[in-house]
Amino acid sequence: MALTTKLLLRQGQSLVMTPQLLQAIKLLQFSSMELATFVQDELERNPLLERAEDAPDGEPALEAEGGDYGEASTEGDFNEAGETEWSSESFATDRGALEASLGTELSNAFEDDRAPTPAEHPVASEGGLGLSSNSWSGAPSPASDGGEATNLEAYVAAELSLRDQLAAQLALATKDAVDRVIGQAIIDSIDEAGYFTDSLAEIAARLGAPLARVEKLLAVIQSFEPAGVGARNLAECLSIQLREKDRFDPAMQALVGRLDLVAKRDYNGLRKICGVSAEDISDMIAEIKRLDPKPGRAFGGGTVQPVVADVIIRPLPDGTWHVELNSEVLPRLLVNQVYATRVARAKASDVDRSFLSNCLQTANWLTKSLEQRARTILKVASEIVRQQDAFFAHGVEHLRPLNLKAIADAIGMHESTVSRVTSNKYISTPRGLFELKYFFTASIASRNGGDAHSAEAVRFRIKQMIEHESESDILSDDAIVEQLKKSNVEIARRTVAKYRESLRIPSSVERRRMRDLH
């Protein structure tokens, strides 16, 4: 059979995602902090974008000339339920039309970008939800009067890291240049908790130093503050701290050598190993509990990002819930088309017009995608509140089993969109601050074929049962299974054990030993 080349026509369909759509999808799953960083980068990159609080009141000169100038913004009321479409068509832009508009029509405001009137935003109640508008009025910028705002952060001293602290002590402990190099290599291998995580043999081979010299430097570093730093495991960390307190006697040494029995609360076995009385064992364990198992944590582990609610709900007098976006974390952007008009009238070069066209296209897309992001978050959060109404009203015992598909089907979106919306998003409720993904839990079957139970609700029920057990009747996992079955919950013993361990609750044997000790 001969091989030949042919020209064939083939018709087919494929999904094409524009760069704008790809970026919009990425924008959807940003947390509030990530979104703020992204918007700040765009503000620095795009001269047509500006924050709403920084925008000037008006341009009288352009009004006198009869110029057409407007401002496409993200200042619309996103708390009003609206249609949200994440499609490539909604982000398609005509570069030629944008470039042509630079000399004539420059009104790029979307239909939904116009300022809504109060009459357009009645309080809507659907499925037990009260959705109302949110005010976008914000405090003026501290530097809006032309003066420099005081930056208090510039006067805050930088935190001293664990490595800096150890390096400073190393410089005082030895003057030998080789020892300092070896010591710094050891310090670089100490994690944030204060533990040495590398291999002494590897450091010795890498630096070409004798292993005994490296071990000597590790012992020097283990004498530094905080006590216990540089240990290779928990037992060594506790031993270092006990030596410093002059409490590392043979009995304590034997106790530290069997931390596995301490974890199991096998006090009878510990008494035999240490050769002391039950009262001494109790005192020794109490002394160990006063030690710091992670000596490096006093120096922190980097910047801690605060968690800010993206959605806020509060109860209404009629028993429904008011769901709204947190306006403090929503970026308020304007597209400065006055500047675009000014450049166009100045007979700009083709390069300037092309650059301005790209900036206008980017600004136009960003304001639209931020609006769609806000409306999508509100839509998903409102449906979650509707389906988990019993949780907000009565507590975690009434949390319903829920999955992404149920929310997606209810609001007419894809599961992947719901997954992106609920990632790194938080909701402030009368019962506390929760991540949106908290409300998606597996279901546990009912014994009599009734409604399924949420795994989180069953886990909470197990915790309540153990907390209220009597000292004379410690509940085993089998006993918990029997009690749950009486409550119409069909659950296996291994599932109860898994939930109990996830709650860091000891087994019935360990709890009984704790009771006997006290």
N, C-alpha and C positions, 0 to 999 in steps of 0.2 A: 504494500500500500504506500503510494507516494505521498510525501508531505508537501502541501501547497499552502500559500497564503491567500486569504480571502478578506474582502471588506464586507462586513455585516452591520446592519442597523438593528439595534435592540432597544426596545422601549421598556422602561422600568421606573419605579418610584423609590425614592430614598429620602431620608430625613437629613436636611442640611441645617446646621446650626451656625448662625453668624457669630462673629467674635463678640458683637454686642450682647447676643443672647447668652453666650457662654459666660460673659462677665456678669450679666444680670443674675444668672443662676448662682454664681459664686457669691454675689452680693446678698442673695437671699439667706444664705446660711451663715453670714457673718454675725458675730456677737455684737453687742452695742459698742464695746471697746474697739473691736476690729473695724467696725463701720466708721467710727469716729476717726481712726487713723487713716482709713482709705479716703474719706472725704477731705481730710486735711491735706493729703497728698494731691488730690485733684484741685483743691483751691490754690495750692502753690504752683501747680502746673498749668492751669487754665486761667487766662486773664479775664474771661467772660463770666466766671463764677465768683460769687461773693456771698458771704453770710447775710442773712436778712437783717440782723442787728447792726451790721456794718454799712448797710446801703445808705446812700444819701437820700434826702427827702425828695429831691426833684432836680430837673435840669431846665431852668427857665429859658436859656439861650436856644435850646433845641425846640422848645415849644413855640417860641416866637418864629422860628423858621418853618414851622409846620411839619417838623419831622415826625415820622411814625415810630414811636419807641414804646416798647412794652417790656414786661418782665415775666418770663416763665419761671415759676417758682415751685417749691415743695411746701408752700404754706397753706395748701388746701386742708380741708378737714378730713383726715384719714379715718376718723372714728365713725364716719358714716359708711354703712355697708354699701359696697359697690362692686361692679363686675371687675374681676381681675383675670387677665389672660396672659399666660406666659408662652408666647409663641414668637417665632422668628419674624412674622409679619408685623407684630406690634413694635418691633425695634428696627424695621427696615427703614432706611433713609436714602433719599435721593441727593447725591453729592452735587449734581448739576443744579438742582433746584435750590439747594442751600447757597451755592455760590452766586446764582443769579439773584437771590434775595438780598444779597449784601448791598446792592445798589438801589433796591426798590423796597419791596415789602419785607419787613423784618420782624413781624409779629409771629413768634414761634410758640406762643402759648398753646397748650393742648386744651381740648374742650373742657376737660375736668379741672383745668388749672385756675379758672376764674374764681374770684373770691365768692364763696357761697353766702347767701343771705340767711338770716335766722329761720325764715319760713321754710327754707329748703332742708332743714335739719330737724324734723320733729323727732321726739323720742320714740324709737321703734321698739316694740316688744314682740319677740317671736320666739316661741319655744322656751319661755321663761327667762328671756334675756332683755335687759334694758340697754340699748345702745344709744349713746348720745354724743354730741359733738364735744370737742376739746378745744379750749382756748389756746391760741398760739401767741398770746401776748407775753413777751419776755422782758426781763430787766435789761436796760441799756448796758452796753459794754463799759467797763470802768474807764477805758481810754477813749470813749466817744467824744469827750470834750477837747480832744487834741493833746492831752497830756499823756505821759507814760504811766501805765498801770504798774503798781508795785508788785514785783514778783517775789513773794515770800519764799518760794522754793529755793531761790538763789542764796538764801541765808541759812539754809538747813545743812548741817554738817553731814558728810557722806558716812554711811554706816561702815564700820570696820568689819571686814570679812574674816572668816576663820583662818584662811590662808595668810592674810596679812598679819593677823595676831601671832600665828605660829612662826612666820618668817621673821618678825621682829624679835621674838624670843630666841630664835636660832642664831641671829646675829650677835646676841649677848652671850649665848651658851658656848660658842666656839669661834675662834679666830682663824682657824685653818681653812684655806680656800677650798681644798678638796672636800673636807667635811661639810662645808656649806653647800657645795654642789650636790653631794649625796643627800644631805638633809632636805634640800629644796625638792629633789626628786621624790623623796618620801612624802613631803607635805603635799605635793601635787597629786599624790595618789590617795589622799584622805578625802572622803566624801563629806557631804553636808552634815551628816549625822555625827561625824568625828571618827569614823572607822577607816583603818588602813585597808584598802581593797586590792592592792596589787601584790605581786610576789617579790619577796626580797631577792630571790635568785635571779629573777628577770632584771631587776634594777642593777644588781651587781654585774650581770653579764653586759647590760647595755652601757654601763659607765666604765666597765673594765676595772672594777674595784673588788677587793677581797670581800667575800660574803660576811666574814666576821666583822669587818669594819661597817658594813651596811647595817648589820644587826645591832651594833653598838650605837649607831646614830638613831635607829628606831627607839632604842631604850632611852636615849636622851630626849627625844621628842615626846615619848610617853610620860616624861616627868614635867612637861609643860602644862600650863593652864589652858583650857579647863581640864580638870582632873578626869582621866579616863580617855583622853584623846589619843589617837594613834593605835588603839586596840584593834586586834584582828577578829575578835568575836565578842559576844556579850560577856562570857565568863571572864575573859581577860580585862574587859572594860571595868567590870565590877571589882575584880581583884586589884586593879590599880587604885581605884578609889578607896578600897578598904585598907590598902597598905598606907595610903596617905593619912588615913584616920587612925592608923596603928591598931586596926581591928582584924587583921588577917591572921588569926590564930589557926591551929590545925583543925579545929571543929568548923570554923567558918570556911576554911579552904576545902574541906570535904563537902560542905553544903554547896559552895559555888561550883564544885566539880560535878554535882548532880542536879543541875537546874531543871532537867527533864522531870525529876520527881517533884520539884517545887511547882512546876506547871501543872502536874497531875494532882497536886495537893496530897501526895502520899506521905503524910507526916510520920506514920509508923516506920516506914522504910528509912526516912531521913534520920529518925532517932537512933536507929540501929547503926547507920553509917557514921553519924557524927558522934555517937556515944554520949549524948546529953539527954536531959529530961524534956518532956513535952513543953514545959514552960520556956526552957531555953530555946527550943526550936522556934517557938512563936516569936520570941524576942529577936532572934537572928533573922527571921524572915521579915519582920517589921523593919529591921535595920537595912536590909537589902532594898526594901521598897522605897526607902528614903534616898537611895542613890539615883543618879541620872543615867538611864540606859542609852541616851543619845546626847552626849556632852556637847556636840557641835551645834545643836539646834538653838543655843542661846545667841548665836550670831546670825540666825536667819538663813533662809535659802533663796534669797533674791526678792525681787519686787512681787508683792502679792496684789493681784488685780481684784478690785472690789466687784461684787456681784450687784448689778443694777437691774431692777425689774423692767422688762419691756412692755408688759401688760399689767394693768391694775384693775381689780374687781372689788366692788363693795356692795353690800346688800341694800336693797331698796325697801321702803315701808310695805310694799305690796307683796313681798316675798320673792321677787325676782332679783336678778343680779345686773348691776351696771358694769359693763365691760368697756374699757377704753385703753388706748395706747398711752404710754408714758411719754408725754411731749418733751420731757427734759432730755431724753436720749435720742430723739428724732432730729436729724440735721435739718436746718432751715436754710435753704439755698435759693438764691435768685440768679437768673441769667441776665447779665447787664447788656441788654441790646442797645442801650444808648451809646455805649462805647463802640459797639460794632457799627452803628450808624455813623458815628464820628469818623471812624477809620475809612468807611466807604466813601464819605464825602470829601475826604482828603486826597482822593485820587491815588489810592494805595497801589503798589506794584502787584504783579501777579503772584509773587511769592507771599506777600503779606495777605492778599485776599485768600490764597489757598490755606495759609495757616489759620486765618480767622474762620474760614469755613469749617476746618477740622475742629477748632475749638467750639464753634457753635453747635456742631453735630454732637460732640462729646457732652457738652453742657445740656443740650436738649435731651439726650439719652439718659443722663444721670438723674435729672429731675423726674423724668417719667418712671425710671426703674425704681427710684426711691419711693415714689408714690405707690407703685404696685407692690413693692416690698411691704410697706406699711399696711396696705389694705389686706394683703394676703395673711400677714401675721394676725391681724384683728379677726379675719374670717375664721382662721383655724382655731384661735384661742376661744372665740365665741362658741364654736361647736363643741370644743372640749368642755367648757363650762356648762353647756346645755346637757351633755351626756353624763357629766359627773356632778350633777346638781346635788345629789344626795351626800356626796363627800363634803361639799362646802357647807351644807346645812347641818349635817349630823356627825361628821368625822370620818376617820380613815376606815372604820369598820364597814362603812357603806360605799367604799370605793368599788366601782364596777370594773370588770375585765374589759379592756379596750385595746384595739390595735389600730395601726395606721390605715388599714383598708376601710375600717368603719368610718373614720373621719373623712377620708378621701371620697368615699361614695356619697357621704352626706352633703358635702360642699361642692362636688363635681370637679375635683382635682385629682392629679396623679399621686400615688403613694410616695413617690420620690420627692415631690414638692412638699408634702406634709412632713416628711422626714427632715428635709432641709430647714423648714420653718421651725420645727421643734428643737433643732440642735442649738445649744448654747443660748437659748431664750428662756427667760424666767418670768414668772407671774407672781405678783404680790396679792395675797388673799388674806381674809381675816384669820386664817389658820396658819399663816406664815408665808415664807417665800419658797416657791417650788420651781424646779425646772419643768418645762412643758412635757418632757419625756417621762417625768415621774408618773403621769396619769395613764401611761400605756403599760398595762400589766397583763401577765398571762392569766388564763382562766383555770379554775379548779372545779371539776364537775360536782354536781349536787347528787346526793344519794337517791332522791326520789324523783329525779328528772326535772327539777325546778330550775330556776335561774342559776347560772354558774357563779362561782365566787372568785373575787380577785385574789391573786397570789399575795399582793401586798396587804390586803385585809386579813387573810389567813395568817400571815407572818405576824401582824399586829396582835391577832387573837392569841397566838402561841405565847407571845411576850407577856400579854396580860395574864394568861393562865399561870405562867411560871412566877410572875411577880406576886401573885396572890395565893400561891400554894402555902399550905401550913407547914410548920417545922416538923410536925409528926408525920406528914404525908407528902414526901417529895415525889413529884410527878415524873415518871419515866416517859420515854418517847412513846411506848405502847399505850400508856395511860392517856397521853395527850391525843393519840389517834382515836381512842375510844370516845373521849369527850367531844372531839370534833365531829365524829360520826353522829353523835346524839344531836349535834347542831346542824345536821344535814350536809356535812362536808365530807366528801369522799377523798381520802388522802392516804398515801402510803407512809409507812414508818420511816423509810429512808428520806422521804421528802420533808418530814417533820425534822429529822436530824439535820438535813441540809439547811433548812430555814433557821433552826436554832443556832447552828454554827455561824451562819451569816450575821446573826444578831450578837455573836460573841458571848453566848450563854453557855456555861459549862454543862456537862452531862449530869444526869441525876446522881451518879456515883460521886462526882466531884462536888456537887452541891451538898450532898449528905456529909462529906468529909469537912466541908466548910462549916456546916452546922455543928458537927461534933467538936470542932476546934473552938468555936465560940461558946 
